[in-house]
Amino acid sequence: MTQENTLLISPFGKRNGITLTVFGSLALFISLVLFITAKHLFGIGIVLFGFGSVSLILGIAKINQPSASFKLTQAGVEYFHRRGTVHIGWNNIQRIDVSRVTQNLELIELPYIGFKLKKINPILDNISPRLATGLLTEQRPLLMTAATQDEDLQSLETYLGAEFTPLVVNGDRYRGVLAMFGHRCQTLESHLGFHLYISVDSLDRAPMAFVALLREWQQEFGGEGEGEEVT
């Protein structure tokens, strides 16, 4: 713990942004030189151009990420995304763990940290529509994973049909993107066990080590993590 009871987490992936950008720029420059001065090496130039373009795009994307991906405080954990910020209170967290699924009797870890909440209202009340839209898009693979876990796809089809309808949770009514995000949280929780999912690309350490860190802070400042779940 820090003396100020605040800890900033910088994503490990961001540290590679400058390296990827420099490598991509260099590869693009060399490929252009080969195109102009050594046409017999056109094939090598094409390969360098492809790798350079991808590296440059990924490098710029990583550089443009927030300098900190998480802020741990006495009140809870704040997640910083390029589209916005969302706060999760320690006393609203039911469980934190690495998301896992069972395939062919084998337990497989997904590249996400999962948050099972007691109530989703506090999240819907403080998340911006822009961030909710971004998370809905980024977490489509999770929806497909949820579909593979359910032998009866009818329930998932029912969800997809209801996703655009208003959502009423604990007496509060949500519409539009927030309703869609709330429906998605409920569906993922029923199929995969967690409401919120944060990509491990946002971490600065191994997923289980980060989970242990969050549990330590929750125990210190949020009391018991377990409690009655009210979604």
C-alpha positions in Angstrom: 0.0 0.0 0.0 1.1 3.6 -0.6 1.1 6.1 2.1 -1.7 8.0 0.4 -3.7 4.8 -0.1 -3.6 5.3 -3.8 -1.9 3.1 -6.4 -1.7 3.8 -10.2 -1.3 0.9 -12.5 0.4 1.5 -15.9 -0.3 -1.2 -18.6 2.6 -3.3 -19.6 1.6 -3.2 -23.2 2.0 0.6 -23.3 5.7 0.2 -22.6 6.1 -1.5 -26.0 4.4 1.3 -27.9 7.5 3.4 -28.6 9.4 0.2 -29.6 6.7 -0.8 -32.0 6.4 2.7 -33.4 10.1 3.0 -34.1 10.4 -0.5 -35.6 7.3 0.1 -37.8 8.6 3.5 -39.0 12.1 2.0 -39.8 10.6 -1.0 -41.6 8.4 1.3 -43.7 11.3 3.6 -44.5 13.5 0.6 -45.6 10.6 -0.8 -47.7 10.2 2.5 -49.5 14.0 2.6 -50.2 13.8 -0.9 -51.6 10.9 -0.1 -53.8 12.8 2.9 -55.3 16.4 1.7 -55.5 16.2 -2.1 -55.5 13.3 -3.3 -57.5 14.7 -6.9 -57.6 14.1 -7.0 -53.8 10.4 -6.1 -54.3 9.2 -9.2 -52.4 11.3 -8.3 -49.3 10.1 -4.7 -49.5 6.5 -5.9 -49.5 7.1 -8.0 -46.4 8.8 -5.1 -44.6 6.0 -2.8 -45.7 3.3 -5.1 -44.2 5.1 -5.7 -40.9 6.0 -2.0 -40.7 2.4 -0.9 -41.2 1.0 -3.2 -38.6 3.8 -2.4 -36.1 3.3 1.4 -36.6 -0.5 1.1 -36.2 -0.2 -1.0 -33.0 2.6 1.2 -31.6 0.5 4.4 -32.1 -2.5 2.8 -30.6 -0.5 1.7 -27.5 1.0 5.2 -27.1 -2.5 6.7 -27.3 -3.7 4.5 -24.4 -4.1 6.3 -21.0 -0.8 6.4 -19.1 -2.6 4.6 -16.2 -5.1 1.8 -16.7 -6.2 1.5 -13.1 -6.3 3.7 -10.0 -6.8 1.9 -6.7 -8.1 4.0 -3.8 -9.9 3.5 -0.5 -13.2 3.9 -2.3 -12.6 1.4 -5.0 -10.9 0.8 -8.4 -11.1 3.1 -11.3 -10.6 1.7 -14.8 -9.2 4.1 -17.4 -10.0 3.4 -21.0 -9.3 5.6 -24.0 -13.0 6.1 -24.3 -13.6 7.1 -20.6 -13.5 6.0 -17.0 -15.6 3.8 -14.8 -15.5 3.4 -11.0 -16.1 0.1 -9.2 -16.6 0.4 -5.4 -15.0 -2.2 -3.2 -18.3 -2.7 -1.3 -20.1 -3.5 -4.6 -17.7 -6.3 -5.7 -19.0 -9.8 -5.0 -16.0 -11.6 -6.5 -12.8 -10.9 -8.5 -11.0 -13.6 -10.5 -9.5 -14.6 -13.8 -12.4 -15.5 -16.2 -12.4 -19.2 -17.1 -14.5 -21.5 -19.2 -14.7 -25.3 -19.5 -14.1 -26.9 -22.9 -13.8 -30.6 -23.4 -13.5 -31.1 -19.6 -10.6 -28.7 -19.6 -10.5 -25.4 -17.7 -9.3 -22.6 -19.9 -8.4 -19.1 -18.8 -9.8 -16.2 -20.8 -7.7 -13.1 -21.3 -9.9 -11.1 -18.9 -10.2 -10.2 -15.3 -13.8 -10.7 -14.2 -15.8 -8.6 -11.7 -19.0 -10.1 -10.2 -21.0 -7.3 -8.8 -23.7 -7.0 -6.1 -25.5 -4.4 -8.1 -25.0 -3.1 -11.6 -26.8 0.1 -11.0 -23.7 2.0 -9.7 -21.9 1.0 -12.9 -24.7 2.1 -15.2 -25.0 5.4 -13.3 -21.3 6.4 -13.7 -20.2 4.9 -17.0 -20.3 7.1 -20.0 -22.3 6.0 -23.1 -19.1 6.4 -25.1 -17.2 3.9 -22.9 -20.2 1.6 -22.8 -20.3 1.5 -26.6 -16.5 0.8 -26.7 -16.8 -2.1 -24.2 -19.8 -3.6 -26.0 -17.7 -3.7 -29.2 -14.5 -5.0 -27.6 -16.2 -7.7 -25.7 -18.0 -9.3 -28.6 -15.7 -12.4 -28.4 -17.0 -12.9 -24.9 -20.5 -13.1 -26.2 -19.5 -15.7 -28.7 -17.7 -17.6 -25.9 -20.9 -17.4 -23.8 -22.8 -18.9 -26.8 -20.5 -21.9 -26.9 -21.0 -22.6 -23.2 -24.8 -22.8 -23.6 -26.0 -25.9 -25.4 -29.4 -24.3 -25.9 -28.7 -21.2 -28.0 -32.4 -20.1 -27.7 -31.6 -18.2 -24.5 -28.8 -16.3 -26.3 -31.1 -15.6 -29.2 -33.6 -14.2 -26.8 -31.0 -12.0 -25.3 -30.0 -10.6 -28.7 -33.6 -9.8 -29.3 -34.0 -8.1 -26.0 -30.7 -6.2 -26.0 -32.3 -3.1 -27.6 -35.2 -2.9 -25.1 -35.2 -0.7 -22.0 -33.7 -2.2 -18.8 -35.2 -2.0 -15.4 -32.8 -2.9 -12.5 -33.8 -2.4 -8.8 -36.4 0.1 -9.8 -34.2 2.2 -12.1 -34.9 2.4 -15.8 -32.2 2.6 -18.4 -32.5 3.2 -22.2 -30.3 3.2 -25.2 -26.6 2.3 -24.9 -26.7 2.0 -21.1 -29.6 -0.5 -21.4 -27.7 -2.5 -24.0 -24.6 -2.5 -21.7 -26.7 -3.6 -18.7 -28.3 -6.4 -20.7 -24.8 -7.5 -21.8 -23.6 -7.5 -18.2 -26.4 -9.7 -17.0 -26.1 -12.1 -19.9 -22.3 -12.5 -19.5 -22.8 -13.0 -15.7 -25.4 -15.8 -16.3 -23.2 -17.6 -18.8 -19.6 -16.8 -17.7 -20.0 -15.8 -14.1 -19.0 -12.1 -14.1 -20.7 -8.8 -15.0 -17.6 -6.8 -16.0 -14.5 -7.9 -17.9 -11.2 -6.1 -18.2 -8.7 -7.2 -20.7 -5.3 -8.5 -19.4 -3.7 -6.1 -21.8 -4.4 -3.4 -19.3 -2.4 -5.0 -16.5 1.2 -4.5 -15.3 1.7 -8.0 -14.0 0.4 -11.6 -14.4 -3.4 -11.9 -14.2 -3.5 -13.9 -10.9 -1.0 -11.5 -9.3 -3.3 -8.6 -10.2 -6.3 -10.4 -8.9 -4.4 -11.0 -5.6 -3.6 -7.3 -5.5 -7.3 -6.3 -5.9 -8.4 -8.8 -3.3 -5.9 -7.3 -0.9 -7.1 -3.8 -1.4 -10.8 -4.9 -1.1 -10.1 -6.7 2.1 -8.3 -3.7 3.5 -10.8 -1.0 2.5 -14.1 -2.7 1.4 -14.8 -5.2 4.1 -16.0 -8.6 3.1 -16.1 -9.1 -0.7 -18.8 -11.8 -0.4 -22.3 -10.8 0.2 -25.8 -11.0 -1.1 -25.9 -10.5 -4.8 -28.6 -8.1 -6.1 -28.2 -7.6 -9.9 
